[in-house]
Amino acid sequence: MDIAEALIDALQQRNVRRVYGVPGDYVLGLFDRLEHSPIEVICTAGEEGAGFAADAHARLAGLGVAVVTYGVGALKLLNPVAGAYAERSPLLVISGAPGVRESDENNLLHHMIRSSDTQQRFFAEVCAATARLDSGRTAVAEITKVLTAMDRESRPGYLELPRDCLNRPLPWPLPSLPRPAGPPEVSPLQRQRALDLLDWMRSRQNPMVLAGIELHRFGLEDALQEVLEREGWPFVTSLSAKSLLNEQHPLYLGLYEGGAGPADVRQRVESSDGLLILGMPLGDIDTGIFTTRFNEVGKVQVEMERGLLWTGGDLDSLDPAVLLQVWRQAEAPGGAGAVGAIEAPASHGAPAARFKAEADTPIRVRRLVAALNAVLSPTTVLLADPGDALFAAADLRLPAASDFLASAYWSSLGFALPGAIGAWGSAPPEAPKRPLVLLGDGALLMSAIELATLARYRIPALVVVLDNGGFGTERPMLDGPFNDVQPVDHVGLARAMGFGSALRVQLEQELDQALASLLAIDDGPTLLSVALPKDDASDVLRNLTAALGRRVREGAS
């Protein structure tokens, strides 16, 4: 067994069936070895697209892999990898590199900057662990180190493989790698503090859980649902954790987004005398630019980095995984639970009805959301780019078993379109998923080359472009011609990239007919370009950009 074979074996042990990447001379040998392995190589149009695809794959399957060449290839991944670090997504970068011997003999090799370890040091800033596979003696230990750190932190990892080291033999075959850690060990101190908190929650008049994205990243959804149903506590989620649990669940009240979200949901959350904020670092986007008004006396936070933050006593070692493990083992409360029947806020509403188009009426964001709500299915993976695509998606009520992916904290435009490649690639053949991509016309310009990848692999994604002629998120903050983008024939662009079907709509009756037509196509990607008024926006975006605009204007004055 050599290093390349050991690396491929390690990926297979972690159930990797597909990887994403762009070939280059320093990594061609590894691409050839992958092509002759059971792992399928999805060649994206660009390295950034490979990174976002692997990130989306990781969020849904637990590990995503991007394979690229050195320097000009790998450095394009820094943005997706930084986003995966910020949002706790286990994306593994495998980068080819100049050979050890050629690096020693000549410093002027193409794609190189400064020293041979410069690139690895870049990635060390945005990865849980990095390693260079240049020795058969140490390769297994290095691979294990990186994968174990990724499992522990749910963050990216980096492996660098010089091109003359692929065939270096290992002194022994690759053993079975350590599996991701099981339930954490619980100390007496952690258990007692967790039980104290459970008693406190049960004593509240209006207990509630605000669930965040960390619960998804560490696979705690089932544990959370079990506790919620036993206790009868209602719950809301953050925007980034949308679809964490079934949005049709009777205990679900909707999304909480601070001042950017619906007033009735905000009132329910902020009036709670027992609010558990679980697995949700309080970032600006999820809190509506810090417009939360929690009852501080009745609030407790538990998150992965800082543990328990509570007036009853902090404990940095009590993270959501430990807390939920103790709570699952606790005795059920007396009676039928702390809370009876839950009345959902009016804004949460009933399940979506069939969209009824109004004749000769231009489409607006709110009506586009209503039309999309009526066609969502359990196989949908909804991907939304930052901007009004993301904020409009907040009002979509997803069916059970569907998923939602977004660069909600890192907020990088260009995530959703290539992310659809990874969302499709993560699904097993017996349970296929259909990506639905929402993005603005500005975001499309940043990622349009990946339309060709969707077409190449006949991925049945529906790409919906919200075309308002520019960066609609920024206009309410501080407008100017810099927020406009070049008009593009989106239909012509999609067809040039290999799409069989693409449509442009301006009126509601056209929208209704176009969605029915495009969703009937399942053997390749389709695109729908939706003309929107320049000044139109979702309710969430209007609320959010009002807060952002005040900050920008104050900084400019």
C-alpha positions as CSV (number, residue, x, y, z in Angstrom):
1,M,0.0,0.0,0.0
2,D,1.3,3.5,-0.9
3,I,0.3,7.0,0.3
4,A,-2.3,7.6,-2.4
5,E,-4.0,4.2,-1.8
6,A,-4.0,4.8,2.0
7,L,-5.6,8.2,1.4
8,I,-8.3,6.8,-0.8
9,D,-8.9,4.0,1.6
10,A,-9.3,6.5,4.5
11,L,-11.9,8.4,2.5
12,Q,-13.8,5.2,1.8
13,Q,-13.8,4.3,5.5
14,R,-15.5,7.6,6.1
15,N,-18.2,6.8,3.4
16,V,-17.0,9.3,0.9
17,R,-18.5,8.4,-2.5
18,R,-17.8,11.6,-4.4
19,V,-15.2,14.3,-4.3
20,Y,-15.1,17.7,-6.1
21,G,-12.2,19.4,-7.7
22,V,-10.3,20.8,-10.6
23,P,-7.3,19.0,-12.1
24,G,-3.9,20.7,-12.4
25,D,-0.4,19.3,-13.0
26,Y,0.6,18.9,-9.4
27,V,-2.5,16.8,-8.6
28,L,-3.0,14.9,-11.9
29,G,-1.5,11.8,-10.5
30,L,-4.0,11.8,-7.6
31,F,-6.9,12.5,-10.0
32,D,-5.9,9.4,-12.0
33,R,-5.8,7.3,-8.9
34,L,-9.2,8.5,-7.8
35,E,-10.6,7.8,-11.3
36,H,-9.5,4.2,-10.9
37,S,-11.1,3.9,-7.4
38,P,-14.7,3.5,-6.4
39,I,-14.8,7.2,-5.6
40,E,-16.5,9.4,-8.2
41,V,-14.7,12.6,-9.2
42,I,-17.0,15.6,-9.9
43,C,-15.0,18.1,-11.9
44,T,-16.3,21.6,-11.3
45,A,-15.7,24.6,-13.5
46,G,-13.6,26.4,-10.8
47,E,-11.9,25.7,-7.5
48,E,-14.1,28.0,-5.5
49,G,-17.1,26.1,-6.8
50,A,-15.4,22.8,-5.8
51,G,-15.0,24.3,-2.3
52,F,-18.6,25.3,-1.9
53,A,-19.8,22.0,-3.4
54,A,-17.7,20.1,-0.8
55,D,-18.9,22.4,1.9
56,A,-22.6,21.6,1.1
57,H,-21.8,17.9,0.8
58,A,-20.2,18.1,4.3
59,R,-23.2,19.8,5.8
60,L,-25.5,17.0,4.7
61,A,-23.3,13.9,4.8
62,G,-20.7,14.7,7.5
63,L,-17.6,15.0,5.3
64,G,-17.0,16.8,2.0
65,V,-13.8,16.7,0.0
66,A,-12.2,19.2,-2.5
67,V,-9.2,18.1,-4.5
68,V,-7.1,20.8,-6.2
69,T,-3.7,21.7,-7.4
70,Y,-1.1,23.8,-5.6
71,G,-1.1,27.6,-5.3
72,V,-3.4,29.1,-7.9
73,G,-5.9,26.2,-7.3
74,A,-5.8,25.8,-3.5
75,L,-5.7,29.5,-2.7
76,K,-9.0,30.0,-4.5
77,L,-10.4,27.7,-1.8
78,L,-9.5,30.0,1.1
79,N,-12.9,31.8,1.0
80,P,-15.0,28.6,1.0
81,V,-12.8,27.0,3.6
82,A,-12.9,30.1,5.8
83,G,-16.7,30.0,5.5
84,A,-16.7,26.3,6.5
85,Y,-14.5,27.1,9.5
86,A,-16.8,29.9,10.6
87,E,-19.9,27.8,10.1
88,R,-18.5,24.5,11.4
89,S,-18.6,22.4,8.3
90,P,-16.1,19.5,7.9
91,L,-14.7,20.2,4.5
92,L,-11.4,18.4,3.7
93,V,-9.0,20.0,1.3
94,I,-6.6,17.7,-0.5
95,S,-4.0,19.8,-2.4
96,G,-1.3,18.5,-4.8
97,A,2.1,20.1,-4.4
98,P,5.5,20.3,-6.1
99,G,7.5,17.2,-5.6
100,V,9.9,17.1,-2.6
101,R,12.9,16.6,-4.8
102,E,12.1,19.3,-7.3
103,S,11.3,21.8,-4.5
104,D,14.7,21.1,-3.0
105,E,16.5,21.6,-6.3
106,N,14.6,24.6,-7.6
107,N,12.8,27.4,-5.8
108,L,11.4,28.9,-9.1
109,L,8.6,26.4,-9.7
110,H,5.2,27.7,-11.1
111,H,2.4,28.3,-8.6
112,M,4.8,28.7,-5.7
113,I,5.1,31.7,-3.4
114,R,7.8,32.2,-0.8
115,S,8.6,28.9,0.9
116,S,7.3,25.4,0.3
117,D,5.2,25.5,3.6
118,T,3.6,28.9,2.8
119,Q,0.3,27.4,1.6
120,Q,0.0,25.0,4.5
121,R,0.4,27.9,6.9
122,F,-2.4,29.8,5.1
123,F,-4.7,26.9,5.6
124,A,-3.7,26.4,9.2
125,E,-5.6,29.6,10.1
126,V,-8.9,28.2,8.8
127,C,-8.6,24.5,9.5
128,A,-8.9,22.3,12.6
129,A,-5.7,20.6,11.5
130,T,-3.3,20.4,8.6
131,A,-0.6,17.9,7.5
132,R,1.8,17.2,4.7
133,L,1.9,13.6,3.4
134,D,5.5,13.3,2.3
135,S,6.5,10.2,4.2
136,G,5.2,6.6,4.1
137,R,6.3,6.3,7.7
138,T,4.1,9.1,9.0
139,A,1.3,9.3,6.4
140,V,-1.3,7.2,8.4
141,A,-0.7,9.2,11.6
142,E,-1.1,12.5,9.7
143,I,-4.3,11.4,7.9
144,T,-5.7,10.2,11.2
145,K,-4.7,13.4,13.0
146,V,-6.5,15.6,10.5
147,L,-9.7,13.5,10.3
148,T,-9.9,13.1,14.0
149,A,-9.6,16.9,14.5
150,M,-12.3,17.5,11.9
151,D,-14.6,15.1,13.7
152,R,-14.0,16.7,17.1
153,E,-14.5,20.3,16.0
154,S,-16.7,19.9,12.9
155,R,-14.4,22.2,11.0
156,P,-12.2,21.9,7.9
157,G,-9.0,20.0,7.5
158,Y,-6.1,20.2,5.0
159,L,-3.8,17.5,3.5
160,E,-1.0,18.4,1.1
161,L,0.4,15.6,-1.1
162,P,3.6,16.3,-3.1
163,R,3.3,14.8,-6.5
164,D,6.4,12.6,-6.1
165,C,5.0,11.0,-2.9
166,L,1.9,9.3,-4.1
167,N,3.7,6.0,-4.7
168,R,5.8,6.1,-1.5
169,P,5.1,2.7,0.2
170,L,3.7,2.4,3.7
171,P,5.5,-0.1,6.0
172,W,2.1,-1.6,6.9
173,P,-1.5,-1.4,5.5
174,L,-3.9,1.3,6.6
175,P,-5.7,0.1,9.8
176,S,-9.3,0.8,10.5
177,L,-9.4,4.5,11.3
178,P,-11.0,5.7,14.6
179,R,-14.7,6.3,14.2
180,P,-16.2,9.7,15.1
181,A,-16.6,9.9,18.8
182,G,-19.7,8.5,20.4
183,P,-21.6,10.1,23.3
184,P,-19.3,12.2,25.5
185,E,-18.3,11.1,28.9
186,V,-20.1,13.1,31.6
187,S,-18.5,14.1,34.8
188,P,-20.5,14.3,38.1
189,L,-20.1,18.1,38.0
190,Q,-21.5,18.3,34.4
191,R,-24.4,16.0,35.3
192,Q,-25.4,17.9,38.3
193,R,-25.3,21.3,36.6
194,A,-27.3,19.9,33.7
195,L,-29.9,18.5,36.1
196,D,-30.1,21.8,37.9
197,L,-30.8,23.6,34.6
198,L,-33.5,21.0,33.7
199,D,-35.2,21.6,37.1
200,W,-35.0,25.4,36.4
201,M,-36.5,25.0,32.9
202,R,-39.3,22.8,34.3
203,S,-40.1,25.5,36.9
204,R,-40.7,28.2,34.3
205,Q,-44.1,29.4,33.3
206,N,-43.2,29.9,29.6
207,P,-40.2,27.7,28.8
208,M,-38.9,27.8,25.2
209,V,-35.9,26.6,23.2
210,L,-34.1,28.7,20.6
211,A,-32.2,26.1,18.6
212,G,-29.1,27.0,16.6
213,I,-26.9,25.6,13.8
214,E,-24.4,23.8,16.1
215,L,-27.0,21.2,16.9
216,H,-27.0,20.2,13.3
217,R,-23.3,20.2,12.9
218,F,-22.8,17.8,15.8
219,G,-25.7,15.6,14.9
220,L,-27.9,16.5,17.9
221,E,-31.2,16.8,16.2
222,D,-32.7,13.6,17.4
223,A,-31.6,14.2,21.0
224,L,-33.2,17.7,20.9
225,Q,-36.5,16.4,19.4
226,E,-36.7,13.6,22.0
227,V,-36.3,16.1,24.9
228,L,-38.7,18.7,23.4
229,E,-41.4,16.1,22.9
230,R,-41.0,14.6,26.4
231,E,-41.0,18.0,28.1
232,G,-43.6,19.6,25.8
233,W,-41.5,22.7,25.3
234,P,-42.1,24.9,22.2
235,F,-39.1,25.8,20.0
236,V,-37.9,28.2,17.4
237,T,-34.8,28.1,15.3
238,S,-32.3,30.7,14.1
239,L,-32.2,31.5,10.4
240,S,-29.0,29.6,9.9
241,A,-30.6,26.5,11.6
242,K,-33.7,26.6,9.4
243,S,-35.0,23.0,8.9
244,L,-33.0,21.8,11.9
245,L,-36.2,19.9,12.9
246,N,-39.4,19.3,11.0
247,E,-41.0,22.8,10.4
248,Q,-44.4,21.0,10.4
249,H,-43.8,19.8,14.0
250,P,-46.6,20.9,16.4
251,L,-44.1,22.4,18.9
252,Y,-42.5,24.6,16.2
253,L,-43.3,28.3,16.3
254,G,-41.1,29.6,13.5
255,L,-37.8,31.4,12.9
256,Y,-36.5,33.9,15.4
257,E,-34.5,36.7,13.8
258,G,-34.6,39.5,16.4
259,G,-36.1,42.7,15.0
260,A,-35.8,41.4,11.4
261,G,-38.4,38.7,12.0
262,P,-42.2,38.5,12.6
263,A,-43.3,40.5,15.6
264,D,-45.5,37.8,17.0
265,V,-42.6,35.2,17.0
266,R,-40.4,37.9,18.6
267,Q,-42.9,38.6,21.3
268,R,-43.3,34.9,22.2
269,V,-39.5,34.4,22.4
270,E,-38.6,37.6,24.2
271,S,-41.4,37.3,26.8
272,S,-40.3,33.8,27.8
273,D,-39.1,33.5,31.4
274,G,-37.2,30.3,30.6
275,L,-35.5,30.7,27.2
276,L,-32.8,28.2,26.5
277,I,-30.5,29.4,23.6
278,L,-29.0,26.1,22.6
279,G,-26.1,25.7,20.1
280,M,-26.5,29.2,18.8
281,P,-23.7,31.7,19.0
282,L,-25.3,35.1,18.9
283,G,-24.0,36.4,15.5
284,D,-25.3,39.5,13.8
285,I,-27.3,37.9,11.0
286,D,-29.1,35.4,13.3
287,T,-29.9,38.2,15.8
288,G,-31.2,40.7,13.2
289,I,-28.0,42.8,13.7
290,F,-28.2,42.4,17.5
291,T,-31.8,43.6,17.7
292,T,-32.7,40.9,20.3
293,R,-34.5,42.0,23.5
294,F,-34.3,38.9,25.6
295,N,-35.5,38.7,29.2
296,E,-31.9,38.5,30.7
297,V,-33.1,37.1,34.0
298,G,-35.0,34.3,32.2
299,K,-32.3,33.4,29.6
300,V,-29.6,30.7,29.5
301,Q,-27.1,29.9,26.8
302,V,-25.3,26.7,26.0
303,E,-22.9,26.5,23.1
304,M,-19.9,24.5,21.9
305,E,-17.2,27.1,22.5
306,R,-18.2,28.8,25.7
307,G,-20.4,26.1,27.3
308,L,-23.0,27.1,29.8
309,L,-23.7,30.8,30.4
310,W,-26.3,31.2,33.2
311,T,-27.0,33.4,36.1
312,G,-27.2,30.1,38.1
313,G,-23.5,29.5,37.4
314,D,-21.4,29.2,34.2
315,L,-19.6,26.0,33.3
316,D,-17.5,26.1,30.1
317,S,-17.4,22.3,29.8
318,L,-21.1,21.9,29.6
319,D,-21.8,22.0,25.9
320,P,-25.0,21.1,24.0
321,A,-23.9,17.5,23.4
322,V,-23.3,16.9,27.1
323,L,-26.4,18.7,28.2
324,L,-28.7,16.8,25.8
325,Q,-27.2,13.4,26.8
326,V,-27.9,14.1,30.5
327,W,-31.4,15.3,29.7
328,R,-32.2,12.3,27.5
329,Q,-31.4,10.1,30.5
330,A,-33.4,12.1,33.0
331,E,-36.7,11.0,34.3
332,A,-39.8,12.3,32.6
333,P,-41.6,15.2,34.3
334,G,-44.7,14.4,36.3
335,G,-48.0,14.7,34.4
336,A,-48.0,15.3,30.6
337,G,-45.1,17.7,30.5
338,A,-44.5,21.3,31.4
339,V,-46.5,22.8,28.5
340,G,-49.9,21.9,27.0
341,A,-51.1,22.5,23.5
342,I,-49.1,25.0,21.6
343,E,-50.7,27.8,19.7
344,A,-48.5,28.8,16.7
345,P,-48.0,32.5,16.0
346,A,-50.1,33.9,13.1
347,S,-47.0,34.5,11.0
348,H,-46.2,30.8,11.1
349,G,-49.5,30.1,9.4
350,A,-51.0,26.9,8.0
351,P,-49.3,24.7,5.4
352,A,-49.0,26.4,2.1
353,A,-52.0,26.3,-0.2
354,R,-51.9,26.2,-4.0
355,F,-50.6,29.5,-5.4
356,K,-53.3,31.4,-7.2
357,A,-51.8,33.8,-9.7
358,E,-53.3,37.2,-10.2
359,A,-53.8,38.2,-13.8
360,D,-51.6,40.8,-15.4
361,T,-49.8,41.4,-12.1
362,P,-46.0,41.9,-11.9
363,I,-44.2,39.5,-9.6
364,R,-43.0,40.7,-6.2
365,V,-40.8,38.9,-3.7
366,R,-43.6,38.1,-1.4
367,R,-45.6,36.5,-4.2
368,L,-42.6,34.6,-5.5
369,V,-42.2,33.1,-2.0
370,A,-45.9,32.1,-2.0
371,A,-45.5,30.4,-5.4
372,L,-42.4,28.5,-4.3
373,N,-44.0,27.5,-1.0
374,A,-46.7,25.6,-3.0
375,V,-44.2,23.4,-4.9
376,L,-41.7,22.4,-2.2
377,S,-41.4,18.6,-1.7
378,P,-39.7,16.3,0.9
379,T,-36.9,15.7,-1.5
380,T,-36.1,19.5,-1.8
381,V,-32.7,20.8,-0.7
382,L,-33.2,24.6,-0.5
383,L,-30.0,26.6,-1.0
384,A,-30.1,30.4,-0.7
385,D,-27.4,32.9,-1.3
386,P,-27.0,35.9,1.0
387,G,-29.2,38.9,0.2
388,D,-32.9,38.8,-0.4
389,A,-32.7,35.2,-1.6
390,L,-31.7,34.2,1.9
391,F,-34.2,36.5,3.7
392,A,-37.0,35.5,1.4
393,A,-36.2,31.9,2.1
394,A,-36.9,32.5,5.8
395,D,-40.6,32.6,4.8
396,L,-40.6,29.3,3.0
397,R,-42.1,26.5,5.1
398,L,-40.2,23.4,4.3
399,P,-41.8,19.9,4.4
400,A,-40.5,17.2,6.6
401,A,-37.2,15.6,5.4
402,S,-36.2,18.6,3.3
403,D,-33.0,20.6,4.0
404,F,-31.9,24.2,4.0
405,L,-28.3,25.3,3.3
406,A,-26.9,28.9,3.3
407,S,-23.8,30.9,4.0
408,A,-25.8,32.6,6.7
409,Y,-23.0,33.7,9.0
410,W,-20.0,33.9,6.7
411,S,-22.4,35.4,4.2
412,S,-20.4,34.7,1.0
413,L,-22.1,35.4,-2.3
414,G,-21.6,32.5,-4.7
415,F,-22.3,29.7,-2.3
416,A,-25.7,28.4,-3.4
417,L,-25.2,27.6,-7.0
418,P,-22.1,25.4,-6.6
419,G,-23.5,24.2,-3.3
420,A,-26.3,22.6,-5.3
421,I,-23.7,20.3,-6.9
422,G,-22.6,19.1,-3.4
423,A,-26.2,18.8,-2.1
424,W,-27.0,16.5,-5.0
425,G,-23.7,14.6,-4.7
426,S,-24.3,13.9,-1.0
427,A,-27.5,12.0,-1.5
428,P,-27.3,8.2,-1.9
429,P,-28.7,6.8,-5.1
430,E,-31.7,5.2,-3.3
431,A,-32.7,8.6,-1.8
432,P,-32.0,11.3,-4.3
433,K,-32.4,15.0,-3.5
434,R,-33.4,17.8,-5.8
435,P,-31.7,21.1,-5.2
436,L,-33.7,24.4,-5.4
437,V,-31.3,27.3,-5.7
438,L,-32.4,30.9,-4.8
439,L,-29.9,33.6,-5.7
440,G,-29.8,37.2,-6.9
441,D,-28.6,38.4,-10.3
442,G,-25.4,39.7,-8.6
443,A,-24.7,36.4,-6.9
444,L,-25.2,34.6,-10.2
445,L,-22.5,36.6,-11.9
446,M,-20.1,35.4,-9.2
447,S,-20.8,31.7,-9.7
448,A,-22.3,31.4,-13.2
449,I,-19.5,29.1,-14.5
450,E,-20.9,26.4,-12.3
451,L,-24.0,26.3,-14.4
452,A,-21.8,24.3,-16.8
453,T,-21.1,21.7,-14.0
454,L,-24.8,21.3,-13.3
455,A,-25.4,20.6,-17.0
456,R,-22.3,18.3,-17.4
457,Y,-23.6,16.0,-14.7
458,R,-27.3,16.4,-15.5
459,I,-28.0,17.5,-11.9
460,P,-31.8,18.1,-11.6
461,A,-31.5,21.5,-9.9
462,L,-34.0,24.3,-10.3
463,V,-32.1,27.6,-10.3
464,V,-34.3,30.6,-9.5
465,V,-32.7,34.0,-10.2
466,L,-34.2,37.0,-8.4
467,D,-33.4,39.7,-10.9
468,N,-33.7,43.2,-9.5
469,G,-30.8,44.7,-11.5
470,G,-28.2,44.7,-8.7
471,F,-27.3,44.2,-5.1
472,G,-30.7,44.7,-3.5
473,T,-29.4,44.2,0.0
474,E,-27.0,47.1,-0.2
475,R,-29.3,49.6,-1.8
476,P,-31.3,50.4,1.3
477,M,-28.1,50.8,3.3
478,L,-26.3,53.2,1.0
479,D,-27.2,53.4,-2.7
480,G,-25.2,54.4,-5.7
481,P,-24.4,53.1,-9.2
482,F,-21.9,50.7,-7.6
483,N,-24.9,48.6,-6.5
484,D,-26.0,48.0,-10.1
485,V,-24.9,45.0,-12.2
486,Q,-24.6,44.5,-16.0
487,P,-27.9,43.2,-17.4
488,V,-27.5,39.6,-18.5
489,D,-29.7,37.3,-20.6
490,H,-30.0,34.6,-18.0
491,V,-32.0,32.3,-20.3
492,G,-29.4,32.6,-23.1
493,L,-26.6,32.1,-20.5
494,A,-28.1,28.9,-19.1
495,R,-28.7,27.5,-22.6
496,A,-25.1,28.3,-23.6
497,M,-23.9,26.4,-20.5
498,G,-25.9,23.3,-21.6
499,F,-29.3,23.7,-19.9
500,G,-32.1,22.2,-21.9
501,S,-34.8,24.4,-20.3
502,A,-34.7,28.0,-19.1
503,L,-37.4,30.6,-18.8
504,R,-37.9,34.3,-18.0
505,V,-41.0,35.5,-16.2
506,Q,-42.4,39.0,-15.3
507,L,-46.1,38.3,-14.4
508,E,-47.7,36.0,-11.9
509,Q,-49.5,33.8,-14.3
510,E,-46.2,33.3,-16.2
511,L,-44.6,32.3,-12.9
512,D,-47.2,29.7,-12.1
513,Q,-46.9,28.1,-15.5
514,A,-43.1,28.2,-15.6
515,L,-42.7,26.5,-12.2
516,A,-45.1,23.7,-13.2
517,S,-43.2,23.3,-16.5
518,L,-39.7,23.3,-15.1
519,L,-40.4,21.1,-12.1
520,A,-41.7,18.4,-14.5
521,I,-38.2,18.1,-15.8
522,D,-36.0,15.7,-13.7
523,D,-33.2,14.7,-16.1
524,G,-31.1,17.8,-15.9
525,P,-30.9,21.4,-14.5
526,T,-33.4,24.2,-15.3
527,L,-33.4,27.9,-14.7
528,L,-36.1,30.5,-14.0
529,S,-35.2,34.1,-14.2
530,V,-37.7,36.3,-12.3
531,A,-37.9,40.0,-13.1
532,L,-38.5,42.0,-9.9
533,P,-38.9,45.7,-9.3
534,K,-35.7,47.4,-8.3
535,D,-37.2,48.7,-5.1
536,D,-38.9,45.5,-4.0
537,A,-37.7,43.4,-1.0
538,S,-38.8,40.9,1.5
539,D,-40.1,42.0,4.9
540,V,-37.0,40.5,6.6
541,L,-34.6,42.4,4.3
542,R,-36.5,45.7,4.8
543,N,-36.2,45.3,8.6
544,L,-32.6,44.1,8.5
545,T,-31.2,46.7,6.0
546,A,-32.9,49.5,8.0
547,A,-30.7,48.5,10.9
548,L,-27.6,48.0,8.7
549,G,-28.2,51.4,7.0
550,R,-28.1,53.2,10.2
551,R,-24.7,51.7,11.0
552,V,-23.3,52.5,7.6
553,R,-24.5,56.1,7.6
554,E,-23.1,56.6,11.1
555,G,-19.7,55.3,10.0
556,A,-19.7,57.5,6.9
557,S,-20.5,60.7,8.8
